[in-house]
Amino acid sequence: MDPKIEKKLQGAIKELSDSFLRVESERDLQKEIIANISEETEIEKKHIRKMARVYHKQNYQEETQSHEEFTGLYEQIFMKSEFDDE
């Protein structure tokens, strides 16, 4: 392999590794924030995480619509009375 390409590849790999480290650190911070506020507020971690994602993506309407569609479909399929099967 051309030495210039090797050097370029090494640099890219090191840069990616540094990026992975930053991502890991941010994930640890996110977990810590979620755990702390969950304990303090007694709100489940999954709800805090979801609120943060929705807030970050600014897609509350989309999430609400998706939940309504899921709820309707689930009820249609599984919440029928026993007499509907006959």
C-alpha positions as CSV (number, residue, x, y, z in Angstrom):
1,M,0.0,0.0,0.0
2,D,1.2,3.5,-0.8
3,P,2.7,5.1,2.4
4,K,0.7,8.2,1.9
5,I,-2.5,6.2,1.8
6,E,-1.4,4.3,4.9
7,K,-0.7,7.5,6.8
8,K,-4.1,8.9,5.7
9,L,-5.9,5.7,6.8
10,Q,-4.1,5.7,10.2
11,G,-5.1,9.4,10.7
12,A,-8.7,8.6,9.8
13,I,-8.8,5.6,12.2
14,K,-7.4,7.6,15.0
15,E,-9.9,10.4,14.4
16,L,-12.7,7.8,14.4
17,S,-11.4,6.3,17.6
18,D,-11.4,9.7,19.3
19,S,-15.0,10.3,18.1
20,F,-16.1,6.9,19.5
21,L,-14.6,8.0,22.8
22,R,-16.5,11.2,22.8
23,V,-19.7,9.4,22.0
24,E,-19.2,6.9,24.8
25,S,-18.6,9.8,27.2
26,E,-21.8,11.5,26.1
27,R,-23.8,8.3,26.5
28,D,-22.4,7.9,30.1
29,L,-23.4,11.5,30.8
30,Q,-26.9,10.9,29.4
31,K,-27.3,7.8,31.5
32,E,-26.2,9.7,34.6
33,I,-28.6,12.6,34.0
34,I,-31.5,10.2,33.3
35,A,-30.8,8.1,36.5
36,N,-30.4,11.2,38.7
37,I,-33.6,12.9,37.5
38,S,-35.5,9.7,37.6
39,E,-34.6,9.1,41.2
40,E,-35.3,12.7,42.1
41,T,-38.7,12.8,40.4
42,E,-39.8,9.1,40.6
43,I,-40.5,9.3,36.8
44,E,-39.5,6.1,35.0
45,K,-36.2,6.4,33.0
46,K,-37.9,5.3,29.8
47,H,-40.3,8.2,30.0
48,I,-37.5,10.8,30.7
49,R,-35.5,9.3,27.8
50,K,-38.4,9.5,25.4
51,M,-39.3,13.0,26.4
52,A,-35.7,14.1,25.8
53,R,-35.7,12.4,22.4
54,V,-39.0,14.0,21.4
55,Y,-37.8,17.4,22.6
56,H,-34.5,17.0,20.8
57,K,-36.2,15.9,17.5
58,Q,-39.0,18.4,18.0
59,N,-41.5,15.7,16.7
60,Y,-44.2,15.7,19.4
61,Q,-47.0,15.7,16.9
62,E,-45.5,12.8,15.0
63,E,-45.0,10.8,18.2
64,T,-48.6,11.5,19.3
65,Q,-50.0,10.5,15.9
66,S,-48.0,7.3,15.9
67,H,-49.1,6.4,19.4
68,E,-52.8,7.0,18.5
69,E,-52.4,4.8,15.4
70,F,-50.8,2.1,17.4
71,T,-53.4,2.3,20.1
72,G,-56.3,2.1,17.6
73,L,-54.8,-0.8,15.8
74,Y,-54.0,-2.7,19.0
75,E,-57.5,-2.2,20.3
76,Q,-59.0,-3.2,17.0
77,I,-57.0,-6.5,17.0
78,F,-56.9,-7.5,20.6
79,M,-59.5,-5.6,22.6
80,K,-62.6,-7.2,20.9
81,S,-65.2,-8.8,23.1
82,E,-65.4,-12.6,23.3
83,F,-68.5,-12.6,21.1
84,D,-66.7,-11.0,18.1
85,D,-64.8,-14.2,17.5
86,E,-67.9,-16.2,16.7
